[in-house]
């Protein structure tokens, strides 16, 4: 992954320095997701795929 990606922590994280949060970044038409305690593991999704994933997780 490129070093210049701007990661944003979830608003549900327990503070800015929390080690157990989900982070996301938008790069073009792709949304990247990772856990802050495992930053090398990145899930890359298109926006429609992210909407589908979130819908499936809500069920």
Buried (B, 14 or more C-beta within 10 A) or exposed (E): EEEEEEBEBEEEBEEEEEEEBEBBBEEEEEBBBBBBEEEEEBEBBEEEEBEEBEEEEEE
